[in-house]
Amino acid sequence: MSSGYLIIRDGSKWADVIRLVPGESVTIGRAPTNTIVVKDERCSRNHAEVFQAAGAWRLRDLESRNGTLVAGERVTRDYELQPGDIIQIGNSHMAYVDDLAAAFPDTSTLLKSSKPIDGEDGDIVLPVGPDEESVLDGFEPTTITHRKGQTRFLDLPQLDDGEESSPKLGRAAAKLCRLAFELAKGTDVVSLANVALNGLFEGTQVDAGALLLRRRDESGRRTGEELEVIASRSDSDHAYHRVSSFLAGTVMRDGQAVMARNVMDDSQLGNRDSRGDILATSVICAPIRLEGQSLGLIHMYSTDPDRSTDPEDLEFTLAVADTVGVALQNLSKRQELAENLNQMRSENVQLREQLGVQSEIVGSSDVMARVAQQIGRAAPSRATVLIRGESGVGKELVARAVHYSSPRKKGPFVCMNCAALSETLLESELFGHERGAFTGATERKIGKFEQAHKGTLMLDEIGEMSQTIQAKFLRVLEGHPFERVGGAQQIKVDVRVIAATNRDLEKDVAEGKFRRDLYFRLHVLEIIVPGLRKRPEDIPELAEYFLRKFNEETGRKLQGFSPRAMEELLRYRWPGNVREMKNVIERAVVLARGEFVDHDDLVLSHLKTAGDTEIGGEYADEKVGYEPASLADIERAHILRTLTATRWNKSKAATILGIERSTLDRKIRRYDLTAERQHY
């Protein structure tokens, strides 16, 4: 078997030759281990190979991502190469030949090859053949010969009908192209109709006409039987004369355009006025169609016997009518989108208002009214706000209310919990990091400060921030630029910071756990959110709010709370505050068996509230005061706490209580604690 050659093109020249040696395969790909290395992003690492089989050289695609083409066709199986075949991989080309003399007949060309052929050091000397034809002719690369920023078809001068260089069909196509462009810019139906008429008067032999559409029904759609004139024009001595009912009905019913010439004696076409004067010598009427329905029609006519319409005018009018139909549909969609956009903007404004002071913050007590007043005073300012309160009181809701009541309400609101991350991750989350800054930093990350530019950044649990991060955080608060972790670029942002904490920062400052200067920088405006037990008058309102919320989410139709259930809610100390109430009500809605939430549906904990002390039991809370309770109630509560602590290990609980296992079983049955275990 004779050897073949792969000639590789570099730019506009065939620049290299690879000799195909029988018994050896040639691999092509982006990896440096290939025989032919193609530096093209569209080329796979191991893209294709050329090998010898059954007395011929064959090409095989190695399951590449973008495929291998021969003569523009993708290779899907082993392809037998023929002399002159052009192999395309991405933007790279190579030709297969079996005779170099046939490939380069015009000049002697010195090419470098990976395998020496008849010369020394791998040089190939190609012979000269002045009268021979190269198999590579016709495969020169495409070049750009002209560039234009705007087509002249959309800005054509008036053409002389007698110009032989501008055939009528070509001029009509150019005018239609320009007309379609102008129709696409129409902002209302009247302006669109006038544009269409102007184009028709320019492109046809008419001097009067109009565009008519079906009248709108009650829903605003054009489905009425009667036609209304949207726009009309007349360049003759007579005003436009409306299309006859016969002609309009024929066109609307059949959905086909018609043209009539020499119609001076046909009254059905409406070519005479009330005095009998001739109005038209030729008439064109074309339907405005959309999706098989006729929305209206275009009525054109000529009053000059020397300017009679022809079939090309009918073709042009019909083309304009179809273009008008599409333009009307696009105009309707644009108007619908504009209306939807206005509605969405209105809804967005309403939602932002709902996120304000008077919406998500539920409660009408005096203490919550004072909180609302503090939010209203703090919102217009750029000063840092420190929100303090126990866990679960709704500090994030207060921060959102400050943001959406401030001039920054159109900017982003970014929230982050400082206690949820380690020191390294917290720094990365706040300030971002560059690629390769640490193990696992495979991409650049934008920090929370950059995300909150022109907006508000809320940092919850600010007291959990380490001393190192506190120092960098303080510099940013003072207005200094910062750098991403592992970066050198100075970044400056415009961010308002709202900090929140449930810790005693003064105590942390005294103990050296929190920077004194950062504390004073944060403590500019302070809002203290009281715990739920300090505003018991808000409990019924919150309970009803959460009941409505979870009724909607679950599809339940619970009517409210039983008197005993509401009494339990009011008597409970709510150590988890509003967050705990939300979870308690959600569970009650799911588990409630009747039309009302009863006390049995409420699962309340026995945890002490923040700042409270317990001396032997839940009824010894000095701040609560004495509450009447029988020994049986206290015994029941103590047994239940012991069982809960031992995860209902009865043997272990009996040992702690100092009673027999059988005695414990009797007390469980007596106090009906099995139901409590189901909740557990």
N, C-alpha and C positions, 0 to 999 in steps of 0.2 A: 504493500500500500504506500502511495506517495504521501509526502508530508504536505501540510497546508499552512496557511499564514493568517494571523489575526493582525489587522492594521488598525492602530488606535488613533483616534482623532483627539488633538489637543487644541481647543479653541476652534479656529477656522482652518486648521491644517491637519493633514494626516501625518502624525509625528513619530510614530514608533511601530515596530513590527515584532511580533512574537511568532516564532516558528513552532509549528505543531509537529512534534516528533512522534512517530508511531510507537504505540505501547506506553506512552506517558500522557497523563491528563493535565489539563491546565485549569486551575481554579481562579475564580474572579470574586473579589469582595473587598470590603473596607478594612479587614484585618491585615496587618503587615505580613502574615504568614502565607498569604495567597500569592500565586504566580503573577497575577495582574492585580495591582492594588488600585482601587477606584476611590478617590477622595471625594465622596459625594454623600451627603446626609441621607439621600433616598436609597442608597446602596446598603444592603445588609452586610454584616461582618463576613459571612460566607454566603455569597449571593447565587453563583452559578458555576458550572464547570463545563469544559469542552473535552470530550473523550472520544476514543476510537472504538467503533463497534460495527461488526458485520461489513467491513470494508468501507466504512464511511466515517466522517467526523460528525459527531452529534453534540447537541447543546441540551443541557438539563438545568432547570431551575431548582435550586436547593431550598424550596419553601421560603423564598424571600418575602419580605413584608410588602414591597411595592411591585414585585413581579419583573420578569424579563420579557422584552418585546423583540420580535423579528418582523420587519416590514410592517410595523404598527400593530401586530397581533400578539397577544400574550401567549407565552409558551406554557402549556399545561401538561405536556408529556415530552418525552425525549424527541427532539426535533433534529432531522437530518439536514445539515447545513449544505447550501448550494453556493457556488461561486457568485459573489456579488451581494450575498445576504448582509444586511446591516443589523447588528445586535445593539439594542438600546437598553442601558441600565441607568435609570434616573436620567440625568442630563448628559451622560457619557455615551459615546458611540464607538463601535469597532466593527470593521468589515472583515468577512471571511473571503479569502481568495486562495486558489491553488496555483496561480501563476503570477509572480510579481511583475513580469514584463507586461502583462495585460493590465495590471493595476496602475502602473505609472509609465505610460508611453511617451509623455511630452518632454520630460526633462530627466537628467540623471540626478537622482536624489540619494543622499547619504543618510541612512537611518540607523539608529542604535537599536540593537536587538538584545534580548536576554540570552539568546543562543547564537553563536557565530554561524554565518552562512557564507561560505566561499571566500571570505575575507579574513583579516586578522582582527583580533580584539573585539569581535562581535560586530564589525561594520558590514553593511550590505550595500553593494553597488547595484543600482537598478538601471537597466538598459534604456536606450533612447529609441522611441518609435514615433516619429513625427506624424505619421498618417494613421496611427492606430487609435482605437477608442478605449478609454479607461472604463473599467467596471465601476469606478467610484464617481463617475460623472453624474451630476444631478443630486448629489448628497451634500451640497454646501449648506452651511448653517443658515437659518433664517436671520435676516437683518432688518432693523427698523429703518424705513426710508423717509417717512413723513410723520410729523406729530402735529396735532391740533388740539387746543383746549376746548373748542366748541364747534359743532357741525354747522356748515353753512346752510343745511336744509332747514334749520330753525330760524334763519335770518336771511331768507332769499329776497333779492330785489324783484320788482315787478318784471315778468318775462314777456317778451313780445311774442304774440301767437304765431308770427310768421317766421320765427327763428327755426331754421332747419336743424340746428345743433341741439335743440331742446324738444324732442318729441312730446306730443301731448300727454302720453301715458306717463313719461318720466316727470313732466311738470306736475301732473295731477298727484303722483305719489309723493313728490316733495312737498306740495301744498298740504296734502293730507297729514304728512308727518309733522309739519309745523303746526297745523290746526290741532292735532292730538295733543301736542305739547302745551298749547294755549288752553285747551279745554281742561287739562289736568290741573291748571292753576286756578280754575274757577272757584269762587268762594260761595256762590249762591246760584239758584236756578236761573234767575233772570240774566245775570252776567254770562253764564254758560250758554244760554240761548242766543244772546247777542253775538258772542264769539263764533258760534256755529253759523249763524246767518251771514256774518261778514266773510267767513271762509267760503261759503256756498256762492255768494255773489262774486267773489273773486275767481272761483274755479269753474263756474258754469255760465251759460248764455241766458241768464234770467235777469229781470229787473224788479221783481216783487216776490215776496214770500213771507212765511211765518213759521214758527215752531209752536206746536200745540201739544198739551199734555192732558191726561185724564184728570178730572177734579179729585181732590182728596176726600176721603170718607171721614167719619168721626174719629177713627184711630190715627188719622194722618197719612194713611197709605193712599196711593193713586190707583184706585180701583173703580172710580165712578165711570158711568157710561158717557157722560157729557164731556166734551173737550173744551179746554180754556186756552186762549191765546197767551203764551208766555212772553213772546217778543215778535215783532213784525217789522218789515222794512219795505219801502217802495222807492225805487229810483225813477219811476215814470210820472206822468202827469196825474195819475189817479192814485188815491190811497189804496192800501192793501185791501183786497176783497176776500172775505173769509171763504174757505173751502166749502164746497157743497156737501150736504149731508150724504148724498149718494156716493160721491167719491171717497169721503172720509170713512163711511161705513164699509165700502168695498175693501179699502186698504187695511183697516183695522180688523176686519173679519178674516181676510185671506192671509194677512201678514206678509204681503208681497208689495214691492214698489211698482208703480205704474207710470208710464209716460204717454202722453197723447199730444199729437201735433195736428195742425190744421183743424182745430176744434171750434172754429168761429160760429158754426151752426149747431153746436151741441149744448143745449141749455142745461143738461144734467151735470155737466162739469163746472157749472158756475162761471162761464166765461163772459157773461153779459151782466151789466148792472140793472137796476130797476128801470132805467130809462131805455134799455136796449142797447147801450153803447158797448162795443166790443172791449173786453177787458184782457183777454188772453188769446194768443195764437198757438201756444204750446204750454202744456202743464206737466209737472213732475210731482208725484206724491209718494213719499217713502215712509214706511213705519219705523218708529223708534222701538226696537225690540230688546228684550232682556230675558234670558232664560225661557225662551219660547212664548213670552207674553208681550203684547203690544202696549207700551206705556203711553204712546202718543204718535205723532207723525210730523213730518216736515212737508210743507206745501209750498212749492215754488212754481212761478209761471213767468212767461215772457209776453209783453204787449207789443213788441216790435217784430213785424213780419220778417225783417231782414236778419233777426237774431233768433233763429229757431234752435231749440235744444236738440241734442243728438244722443245716441245710446251711451257715449262716454259720460255725458252729463248725468244720465240716470245712474250709471255705475258710481260716479263720484258722490252723488247725493245719497245713495244707499250706504256707501262706505261711511259718510259723515253721520248718517242716522245711527248706524251700529256703534260708531265711536261715541256719539252722544249718549247712547244707552249705557255703555260702560262708565262714562264720565258721571252720569246721574247716580249710578250705583255707588261709585267711589265717593261722590259728594255726600250721599246719604250715610255711608259708613263713617266718613270723617265727622259729620255732624253728630252722629250717634256716639262716636268716640269722645268728641268734645263734651257732649252732655254727660257721658259717664265720668269723664275726667273731672268736670265741675262737681258732680255728685260725690265722687271719691274725695275731692278736696274738702267739700263741706263735711263729709263724714269724718275725715281726718281731723278737721278742726274740732268737731264735736268730741271725738275720742280724746284729743289732747286736753280739751276742757274737762272731760270726765276724769282725767288723771290729775287734775288740779286739786286744790285744797279741799273743796267741798264734795268730792265724789268717793274716791277709794277709802278715804279716812272716815270710817263710820263711827258716829258717836256725837251726841248733842249735850253732853255734860258740860259743866262749867270749866273743868280742867281741860277738856278737849277744845273748848272754845278759845281758851288762852293759848293752846298750842297752835290753833289756826291763825290767831292774831300774830304770834311770833313768826309763823311761816310767811304771812303776808308782809311783815316788816323786813324779813331777811331776804326775800326773793329778789327785789330789785337791785340789791347790792352785789358787788363782786367779791365781797369778803368771804373768807373761809368759815364754814359752819361746822360746829361740833354737836352732834346729836347723841344724847345720852339716855339710857334706859335699859331695863332688863331685857333678856333675850325673849323674843317673841312679841314685843309690844308694837312692832310695826315701824321700826326706824327707817327701813328702806322706803316705805310708803311716804314717810315725811320727807325723805330726800327727793323722791320723785315729785312730790308736790312743790318743793322749793324750785326744782329745775323747771317744771312746766308752768310755773307762775312767774318765771324770770325772763329777761330779754333773750336768754340762751335757749328758749324752748324749742327752736327750730334746729338746734344742734344736737349732737348725740348725747345720750345719757348712758354712761358705762359704769357698771358696778362690779366690785371685786371683793372677795373675802380674804383678808390678810392672814387669817388663822388656818386656812385650808392648804397652804403651801409652805414648803421649806424655805430657808433663807435664799438659797441659790435660785430656786424656781420663782420665788416672789420677786426678786430683782429682775429676772428675765421677763416676767409677766408685766411688771410696771414699766420698765424702760426698753424692753425688746432686746434682741441679740442678733449678732451677725452670724453668717454661716461659718461653722467651724469654731465658734467661740468656746464650745465645750462638747463633750461626748454626747452625741445625739442631736446636735444642732446642725441638721442637714440643710436647712434653708433659713433665710433671713426672716425674723419675726418682728412684727410691729407691736410695740408695747401698748399698755392701756392708756398711757399719757398721750401718745400720738393718736390713738383711736378716738380719744375724747376731745381732740382739738376743736376749739370754738364751742365746746359744750361743757358738760359737767362730769366729773369723776367722783364716784362715791366709793370710799374705802371703809368697808365694814370691819369690825374688830381691829381697829387701829392700834390698840394696846398690845396686840400680839406681834407687832413688827419688831424685828431685831434692831440692836443699836446701830449696826453697820448700815442697814437700809434706812434707818431713821435719819442718819446724817445726809445721805444722798437725796432722800425725799425732802428734807428741809431746804436744801439748795434749790431744788426745783420750785418749791413753794415761794422762795424768795425771788423767783423770776430768772434764775440763772439757767443757761442751757445745760443739757445733759448728753451723755453718749450711750449708745446701746452697748450691751455687754459684748466685749470683744471688738468694739468699733472705735473709730477715731473721729467720726463726723459729729460736729456740734449740732444739736437739735434743740430748737426753742418752740414751745407750744403755748397756746392761750387756753388754759383750762381752769375752771373753778372747781375747787376741791371741797367735798363734803365728807367729813369723817364721822364714824359712828363707833360707839363702844359701850359695853356693859360693865367695864372695869372701873375701879376707883383710880383714875389717872393721878390724882394728887398723891395718893399713897404710893403708887408706882414711882412717881418722881422722887418722893422722899427716900424710897428704898434704892434709887439708882437704876430702876428697871426701864424708865422712860426719860428721854432727854427733856431737860427743863426748858430749853429754848424752843424745841418743837411743840411742847405743851402750850407755851404762850402764843406761838404762831397759829396753832389750831383753835385756841380758846378766844377767838374774836367774837363770834356770835354763837350762842349756846341755846339749844332747844332741848328741854328735858321732857321725855315722853313718859307719862306715869304708867305704872302697872295696872292691869285690869282690875285687881282687887281694890285699887284706890279710886275707881270710878264705877261702882256697881250699878249706877243708873244707866250705863251704856250696855250692860249685859243683855237685857231683853232685846234691844235694838240690834246688837250684833248677832244674837241667836236667830232672830227672824231673818236677818240678811243672809246668813249662811244657809238657813233652811231653804229660802227661795233659790239660792245659787245651786245647791245640790239637788233640789227638786228638778230644776231644769236640766242638770247634767245627767241625772239618772232616770228621768222620766217618771219619778214618783209624784204622788199628789197628796202629800201629807198636809193636813190642815193647820198644824201648829204644835204647841207644847201643852201637855196636861198641866194642871196647877201644881201637882207634886213635882213634875220634871222641872218646871220653872223655879220652884222653890229650891230644888237641888242645885240648879245653876247659880242662883243668887247666893246660896250659902257656901258654895265651894270657893276656895281661896285662889284658884287658877295660878299655880306656880309656873305654868308654861305660857301664861298670858293669852293674847289673841290667837297665836299660832296653835296653842293647845285647844282652844275653843273650836277653831276651824276643824281640827281633826276629830274632836269629840262629836260635833254635829254631823260631819260627813259619815262617821261610823254609825251614828244613830239613824240617819236617813236610810242607810243601806240595810240595817238590821231591824228597823221598826216593823212590827206586825200589824198594828192598827192604823187608824186614820190620823192619830196624833202620836207625837213622840212622848213616851212615858218615861218615868224615872228608871224603869228596868232597862231601857234602851241606852242609857247614859253610862259610859265606862269612864269613871273618874279615878285618878291616881291618888296616892297617899303621900306624895312627896311634899317636903316642906317648901315654902316659898322663899325667895331670896331675902336674906336678912332676918328670917324667923328662926326661932329655936324651938326644939322639942324636948320635953322632959318626960320621957316615958311613954308618950302617946300623942295622937293627933289632937286630943281634947285638952292637952296641957299647954296650948299656945297662949302665952300671956297676953299677946296683942289681940287675940280673938276674945278673950274673956271666958267666963264660965258658960258652958252650954249644957243643959240637962241631958243626961245619958244614963241608961240603966247599965248594970254590970254585964247583962247579957249582950248589949250592944258593944261594950268595950271588949268583951271576950270574943265575940264574933269577929270584930275588926282585927284583934291581935292574932287570932288563929289564921285568918285569911292572909295577913301580912307574912306570917311565918311560912305558910304553904307556898306563897308566891316567891319568897326568898329561896326556898329549897326546891323550886320548880316542881311543886306538888309531889315531892318525895315524902310519903307519909311516915315512913319509919324514921327518917331523919328529923321531920317536923315533930313527931311525938317525943323523940329524945330531947329536942330543944325545949319543948313545952313541959317536959317532966311528967308525961302521962302515958298510959298504955296505948298501943296501936288501936285496940278495939274501942277504947274511950274516944280517941280522936275520930274514928269512923262514925260513932254515934253523934258526936258534936257536929260533924260535917253534914250529916243528915238532918239534924235538928235545925241548924241555921241555913239549910238549903244552899250550901256552898258549891254544890256540883254545877249550878248555873254559872257561877263566877269562874269555874275552871274552863267552861266552854269559851268564855271571852278571853281567857288566858291562852 
